Amino acid sequence: MKKEKQKPKTKKSKKLVLIDANAIIHRAFHALPPLTSPRGEPTNAVYGFTTILLRIIRELKPDYIAGAFDTPKPTFRHAAYKEYKATRVKAPDELYAQIPRTKDVLSVFGIPVLEKDGFEADDVIGTVTAKVAKKNPDTEIVIVTGDMDTLQLVNDKTKVWTMKKGVSDIVLYDEKAVRGRFGIGPESLTDYKGLRGDPSDNIIGIS
């Protein structure tokens, strides 16, 4: 009796999750009521960030994960355009005080922190996404953020997992979802933003 030839096993693609930590911290801070530790330290952003992190691990089941942060120093955009984000109101000190704690949370989970002076967290995410796509094209990438600028990175292997409202209403953007919202593909969003401008960053459009 001849043995049937076994079909070769399909190699499962790996999943990388990149967290825009600053965006999530801001979202959590403003979505949750004030919370403090027994020592009086503000903790609502840390609590919200940790809740989202646990949900990421549970629902997205990443093989690899990293958190990207802004740094306090000016970016190359500030050097190119001094009015960049000039109209944005500075976040409360209670928010900034919680950023080191969120890094502590990531450290406990063994999750690396990515940051570089002169660049924002989404710049770091965009760079990592491009490098991974080039070296490991089969890797699925999910960007977790509250910043819609990252939708320009969406393609057949890269999706954006973002909070629609607060910290619990989640939307997963693929190419179809981007087209459904904007009427154009992710590859055209940079042109769209350039023409329209971006009031949140104090960048004027074409009038």
Buried (B, 14 or more C-beta within 10 A) or exposed (E): EEEEEEEEEEEEEBBBBBBBBBBBBBBBBBBBEEEEEEEEEBBBBBBBBBBBBEBBBEEBEBEBBBBBBBBEEEBEBBEEBEEBBEEEEEBEEBBBBBBEBBBEBBEEEEBEBBBBEEBBBBBBBBBBBEEBBEEBEEBBBBBBBBBBBBBBBBBEBBBBBBBEEEBEEBEEBBBEBBBEEBEEBBEBBEEEBEEEBBEEBBBEEEE
